[in-house]
Amino acid sequence: MSDELTPVPPATTVLISGASRGLGLAVVTDLIERGVRVAAFARTVTPELDNLAARFPDHAHFGPVDITDAAASQAFVKEVEARFGVVDALVNNAAVGQDSLHVHTRVDRIEQIIETNLTAPLVLTRFWLRRLLGKGRRGRLVNVTSICGQRGYPGLVAYSATKGGLDAATRSLARELSGRVLANAVAPGFFASEMSAVLGQTQLDAILRRTPSGRLTTPEEVVPVIRMLLLDDTNINGQSIVIDGAGSI
């Protein structure tokens, strides 16, 4: 049987962006506690990350990196490779939100949202893939997108565009990589966090009313799905998995 037909092995070293809090921090914690080597970065290394590094010194490697700084993120990847070896999985989680109607959003703010949420993850993914495939290895890619990329919400036009773009890129990557990398997206509904607060209570109440589960999404509900895509023997590829309590149906 050719290598292309064998299952992609579970990830052993995972790179995660936007890991200082929220979902990113939850994924980092979950994987490290399961014995996975995790390299993660955010603009600021928080006390929570420092605590994890102290508890799991052989499995954690963290650094302060802005994902829009391509040179810094690529240098971080090389740093991780020097310590842990090949990085066989990438989780693109870093993102910035939006809190204004499109007609009131400054042009430079639109550019920042697109650069952070779409351009920078694509550039990092390209760099990671070139190094992974160049070493003859196979891997896993998980893009954290959003239900906003599939359903419209006022005040989130640029943000939604970036998440929809990342969903589309995920599908194309799955085709392009021909099974050498399992590429999937996870699209959570609104978290009970500061990012969802931009909608206002009226819109949040409407979302809750049309959500059969009757509650907003929590990181704890998303983490097991990301873990499965990274570690399980699976044939899931090119999918965007929605986790929103059926609110978008």
Kinemage of the C-alpha trace (Angstrom):
@kinemage 1
@onewidth
@group {chain A} dominant
@subgroup {mainchain}
@vectorlist {calphas} color= white
{ca met a 1} P 0.000 0.000 0.000
{ca ser a 2} L 1.390 3.429 -0.894
{ca asp a 3} L 2.138 6.039 1.759
{ca glu a 4} L -0.653 8.231 0.370
{ca leu a 5} L -3.235 5.625 1.378
{ca thr a 6} L -2.103 5.058 4.959
{ca pro a 7} L -3.738 7.021 7.777
{ca val a 8} L -2.123 10.285 8.862
{ca pro a 9} L -0.578 9.557 12.270
{ca pro a 10} L -1.636 11.432 15.417
{ca ala a 11} L 0.138 14.698 16.073
{ca thr a 12} L 3.052 14.621 18.491
{ca thr a 13} L 4.153 18.269 18.320
{ca val a 14} L 1.480 20.941 17.869
{ca leu a 15} L 1.952 24.636 17.120
{ca ile a 16} L -0.899 26.887 18.308
{ca ser a 17} L -1.344 30.605 17.677
{ca gly a 18} L -3.355 32.935 19.880
{ca ala a 19} L -2.834 30.813 22.983
{ca ser a 20} L -2.826 33.325 25.821
{ca arg a 21} L -6.456 32.949 26.881
{ca gly a 22} L -9.870 31.566 26.008
{ca leu a 23} L -10.061 28.708 23.539
{ca gly a 24} L -6.369 28.814 22.652
{ca leu a 25} L -5.295 28.424 26.271
{ca ala a 26} L -7.843 25.645 26.794
{ca val a 27} L -6.473 23.696 23.805
{ca val a 28} L -2.874 24.154 24.960
{ca thr a 29} L -3.733 22.919 28.453
{ca asp a 30} L -5.696 19.919 27.207
{ca leu a 31} L -2.971 18.711 24.840
{ca ile a 32} L -0.080 19.203 27.249
{ca glu a 33} L -1.908 17.307 29.983
{ca arg a 34} L -2.260 14.419 27.508
{ca gly a 35} L 1.467 14.259 26.880
{ca val a 36} L 1.575 16.148 23.580
{ca arg a 37} L 4.468 18.545 22.981
{ca val a 38} L 2.908 21.976 22.496
{ca ala a 39} L 4.505 25.130 21.144
{ca ala a 40} L 2.304 28.182 21.393
{ca phe a 41} L 2.565 31.883 20.925
{ca ala a 42} L 0.565 35.029 21.512
{ca arg a 43} L 1.377 38.709 21.603
{ca thr a 44} L 1.906 38.318 25.356
{ca val a 45} L 2.941 35.238 27.331
{ca thr a 46} L 0.429 35.258 30.177
{ca pro a 47} L 0.884 33.947 33.743
{ca glu a 48} L -1.324 30.991 32.775
{ca leu a 49} L 1.152 29.982 30.070
{ca asp a 50} L 4.091 30.529 32.420
{ca asn a 51} L 2.431 28.229 34.925
{ca leu a 52} L 1.975 25.503 32.294
{ca ala a 53} L 5.618 25.826 31.249
{ca ala a 54} L 6.692 25.383 34.860
{ca arg a 55} L 4.466 22.318 35.329
{ca phe a 56} L 5.372 20.652 32.022
{ca pro a 57} L 8.892 21.823 31.136
{ca asp a 58} L 9.507 18.954 28.706
{ca his a 59} L 6.278 19.477 26.766
{ca ala a 60} L 5.794 23.247 26.601
{ca his a 61} L 7.476 25.946 24.556
{ca phe a 62} L 5.902 29.408 24.577
{ca gly a 63} L 6.889 32.790 23.204
{ca pro a 64} L 5.630 36.348 22.640
{ca val a 65} L 4.934 36.636 18.911
{ca asp a 66} L 2.514 38.776 16.920
{ca ile a 67} L 1.126 36.560 14.156
{ca thr a 68} L 1.177 39.495 11.723
{ca asp a 69} L 4.980 39.590 12.075
{ca ala a 70} L 5.851 36.856 9.559
{ca ala a 71} L 9.576 36.944 10.318
{ca ala a 72} L 8.948 36.505 14.049
{ca ser a 73} L 6.445 33.670 13.614
{ca gln a 74} L 8.745 31.838 11.215
{ca ala a 75} L 11.689 32.267 13.575
{ca phe a 76} L 9.519 30.797 16.336
{ca val a 77} L 8.749 27.730 14.200
{ca lys a 78} L 12.472 27.145 13.658
{ca glu a 79} L 13.075 27.584 17.381
{ca val a 80} L 10.455 24.952 18.144
{ca glu a 81} L 11.927 22.549 15.576
{ca ala a 82} L 15.348 22.920 17.174
{ca arg a 83} L 13.879 21.846 20.500
{ca phe a 84} L 11.115 19.371 19.635
{ca gly a 85} L 11.838 18.280 16.071
{ca val a 86} L 9.292 18.337 13.275
{ca val a 87} L 6.083 20.253 14.021
{ca asp a 88} L 3.426 17.890 12.678
{ca ala a 89} L 0.304 19.884 13.497
{ca leu a 90} L -0.804 23.509 13.350
{ca val a 91} L -3.818 25.141 14.994
{ca asn a 92} L -4.547 28.608 13.609
{ca asn a 93} L -6.455 30.234 16.459
{ca ala a 94} L -5.162 33.826 16.649
{ca ala a 95} L -7.772 36.412 15.685
{ca val a 96} L -9.094 39.861 16.441
{ca gly a 97} L -12.758 40.754 16.664
{ca gln a 98} L -14.878 43.588 15.350
{ca asp a 99} L -17.287 45.926 17.119
{ca ser a 100} L -18.692 48.280 14.497
{ca leu a 101} L -21.059 48.421 11.565
{ca his a 102} L -19.240 48.204 8.248
{ca val a 103} L -20.075 51.782 7.270
{ca his a 104} L -18.434 52.992 10.487
{ca thr a 105} L -15.359 50.739 10.389
{ca arg a 106} L -12.134 52.546 9.523
{ca val a 107} L -10.225 51.310 6.493
{ca asp a 108} L -7.106 50.639 8.553
{ca arg a 109} L -9.195 48.578 10.971
{ca ile a 110} L -10.583 46.466 8.096
{ca glu a 111} L -7.022 45.917 6.898
{ca gln a 112} L -5.906 44.897 10.398
{ca ile a 113} L -8.739 42.371 10.764
{ca ile a 114} L -7.981 40.815 7.379
{ca glu a 115} L -4.238 40.706 8.015
{ca thr a 116} L -4.587 39.123 11.463
{ca asn a 117} L -7.430 36.696 10.804
{ca leu a 118} L -6.760 35.606 7.216
{ca thr a 119} L -3.494 36.738 5.633
{ca ala a 120} L -1.202 35.900 8.562
{ca pro a 121} L -2.654 32.401 9.161
{ca leu a 122} L -2.300 31.598 5.451
{ca val a 123} L 1.315 32.801 5.446
{ca leu a 124} L 2.123 30.775 8.582
{ca thr a 125} L 0.390 27.710 7.152
{ca arg a 126} L 2.424 27.996 3.937
{ca phe a 127} L 5.700 28.210 5.882
{ca trp a 128} L 4.770 25.273 8.133
{ca leu a 129} L 3.664 23.101 5.216
{ca arg a 130} L 6.833 23.729 3.239
{ca arg a 131} L 8.954 22.596 6.177
{ca leu a 132} L 6.722 19.622 7.034
{ca leu a 133} L 6.413 18.264 3.502
{ca gly a 134} L 10.049 19.055 2.739
{ca lys a 135} L 11.007 16.578 5.443
{ca gly a 136} L 8.721 13.942 3.966
{ca arg a 137} L 6.356 14.116 6.926
{ca arg a 138} L 2.565 14.247 7.145
{ca gly a 139} L 0.411 16.217 9.523
{ca arg a 140} L -2.777 17.807 10.728
{ca leu a 141} L -4.130 21.342 10.287
{ca val a 142} L -7.001 22.851 12.261
{ca asn a 143} L -8.247 26.347 11.465
{ca val a 144} L -10.437 27.926 14.118
{ca thr a 145} L -13.069 29.857 12.190
{ca ser a 146} L -16.545 30.904 13.333
{ca ile a 147} L -20.219 30.490 12.642
{ca cys a 148} L -19.922 34.110 11.449
{ca gly a 149} L -18.276 32.798 8.298
{ca gln a 150} L -21.444 30.880 7.438
{ca arg a 151} L -24.236 33.097 8.762
{ca gly a 152} L -24.575 36.865 8.693
{ca tyr a 153} L -24.450 39.078 11.780
{ca pro a 154} L -24.538 42.892 11.780
{ca gly a 155} L -21.418 44.585 13.088
{ca leu a 156} L -19.141 41.724 12.038
{ca val a 157} L -18.729 42.174 8.279
{ca ala a 158} L -14.921 42.164 8.018
{ca tyr a 159} L -14.575 39.543 10.751
{ca ser a 160} L -17.094 37.288 8.991
{ca ala a 161} L -15.298 37.734 5.670
{ca thr a 162} L -12.028 36.515 7.178
{ca lys a 163} L -13.603 33.494 8.824
{ca gly a 164} L -15.478 32.534 5.668
{ca gly a 165} L -12.246 32.903 3.745
{ca leu a 166} L -10.410 30.607 6.138
{ca asp a 167} L -13.204 28.018 5.807
{ca ala a 168} L -12.819 28.128 2.027
{ca ala a 169} L -9.035 27.892 2.258
{ca thr a 170} L -9.395 24.816 4.463
{ca arg a 171} L -11.432 23.000 1.831
{ca ser a 172} L -8.984 23.899 -0.922
{ca leu a 173} L -5.989 22.840 1.178
{ca ala a 174} L -7.562 19.455 1.843
{ca arg a 175} L -7.831 18.924 -1.928
{ca glu a 176} L -4.422 20.353 -2.691
{ca leu a 177} L -2.574 18.282 -0.078
{ca ser a 178} L -4.023 14.971 -1.308
{ca gly a 179} L -4.219 13.306 2.088
{ca arg a 180} L -0.691 14.169 3.206
{ca val a 181} L -2.216 16.624 5.685
{ca leu a 182} L -5.702 16.404 7.169
{ca ala a 183} L -7.001 19.970 6.927
{ca asn a 184} L -10.152 20.877 8.827
{ca ala a 185} L -11.837 23.870 10.403
{ca val a 186} L -13.774 24.174 13.637
{ca ala a 187} L -16.473 26.850 13.581
{ca pro a 188} L -17.737 27.663 17.084
{ca gly a 189} L -20.829 29.663 17.803
{ca phe a 190} L -20.588 32.745 19.984
{ca phe a 191} L -18.611 32.329 23.178
{ca ala a 192} L -19.799 33.968 26.376
{ca ser a 193} L -16.841 36.328 26.200
{ca glu a 194} L -15.829 39.851 25.344
{ca met a 195} L -15.928 38.987 21.612
{ca ser a 196} L -19.630 38.178 21.799
{ca ala a 197} L -20.360 41.304 23.808
{ca val a 198} L -20.039 43.416 20.650
{ca leu a 199} L -23.413 42.082 19.508
{ca gly a 200} L -25.328 43.689 22.329
{ca gln a 201} L -27.809 42.029 24.651
{ca thr a 202} L -30.750 42.226 22.242
{ca gln a 203} L -28.983 40.270 19.523
{ca leu a 204} L -27.493 37.798 22.023
{ca asp a 205} L -30.986 37.161 23.420
{ca ala a 206} L -32.240 36.489 19.878
{ca ile a 207} L -29.379 34.033 19.271
{ca leu a 208} L -30.183 32.227 22.504
{ca arg a 209} L -33.897 32.008 21.630
{ca arg a 210} L -33.181 30.285 18.319
{ca thr a 211} L -30.520 27.953 19.761
{ca pro a 212} L -32.081 24.597 20.697
{ca ser a 213} L -29.480 23.958 23.394
{ca gly a 214} L -30.391 27.300 25.000
{ca arg a 215} L -26.866 28.470 25.715
{ca leu a 216} L -23.804 30.008 24.107
{ca thr a 217} L -20.793 27.910 23.175
{ca thr a 218} L -17.999 27.321 25.698
{ca pro a 219} L -14.337 26.485 25.012
{ca glu a 220} L -14.836 23.206 26.887
{ca glu a 221} L -17.279 22.114 24.174
{ca val a 222} L -14.850 22.925 21.358
{ca val a 223} L -11.637 21.475 22.817
{ca pro a 224} L -12.644 17.784 22.392
{ca val a 225} L -13.374 18.340 18.699
{ca ile a 226} L -9.978 19.950 18.092
{ca arg a 227} L -8.321 17.164 20.081
{ca met a 228} L -10.062 14.549 17.945
{ca leu a 229} L -8.936 16.206 14.711
{ca leu a 230} L -5.341 16.294 15.968
{ca leu a 231} L -4.985 12.968 17.743
{ca asp a 232} L -7.592 10.449 16.586
{ca asp a 233} L -7.349 7.969 13.719
{ca thr a 234} L -9.816 9.785 11.479
{ca asn a 235} L -10.731 10.258 7.846
{ca ile a 236} L -12.329 13.655 8.469
{ca asn a 237} L -10.759 16.028 5.968
{ca gly a 238} L -11.757 19.307 4.357
{ca gln a 239} L -14.633 19.883 6.763
{ca ser a 240} L -15.836 22.853 8.792
{ca ile a 241} L -17.337 21.453 11.976
{ca val a 242} L -19.934 23.770 13.530
{ca ile a 243} L -20.332 23.765 17.310
{ca asp a 244} L -23.173 26.106 18.181
{ca gly a 245} L -25.992 24.080 19.716
{ca ala a 246} L -27.808 24.050 16.332
{ca gly a 247} L -28.366 27.788 16.516
{ca ser a 248} L -27.405 28.250 12.873
{ca ile a 249} L -29.725 25.585 11.439
